[in-house]
Amino acid sequence: MTGKEKVGEREGYLCQFFQTVENKEELVTGWVIDPKLALPLRAKNFKEERLESSFELISYRKVGE
């Protein structure tokens, strides 16, 4: 965990996964996780230090509210 961020009006923990490639650490994936939900608020995938894909929660509403 590297901090907190707000996404789609919810706050979550920023988590990052790095791997070592040729003696250099590269960011592979980053998530913003809200422990109260069963899915990430945001996920970003990187390849060779460039953003390859991402998705982000726009809004959240519990059914019945």
N, C-alpha and C positions, 0 to 999 in steps of 0.2 A: 504494500500500500504506500502511495506517495502523497496522498492528500485527499481532499474532498472537492467535488464539483456538483453544480446544480444542472440537471438536464430534465426537460419536460416538466418543470415545476416540482421535481423531486431531487433530493440530495443523495449522493452516493459516494462511495470510496473509489478513488482512482487507483487502479492496479495495472502494472505493466509487466510484460514478459519479454526478457532479453535472451538472446543466444549469442554465443561466441562464434564468429566466422573469421578465419585467418587472423587469430589473436586480437580481434576487435569485437567489442560488444555492440550488437545491433538490436534495436527495438523491433520485435516481431508483432506483438499484439498489445493493445491497451483497452481496458474495460473501465466503465464506471458502474459499480455494483451497488444496488440498494438491497441490503440484506432482507428487507421485508417483501421483496418481489422475487419471482422465480425466473427473472431474465435480467440481462444487463440493461442499463439505461442508455449506454453508448458502447459500441465496439468499433475499433479501428484495426485493420490488418495492414502490415507493412512488408515490403519486399525490397531489399537493397536500399533501405532507409527512405523509401518513397511510399506514400499512402497508396495502397492497392484497392482497398474497399472499406466501407464503413456503413454503419446504420446507427440511428439515434431515435430515442423515444421523443415524440412530439408532444403528446399529452397523455395523461393517465386518469382514468375514472373507474372506481369500483362499480360493478354491476349492482343495480338497485339503489344507487345514491342519486 
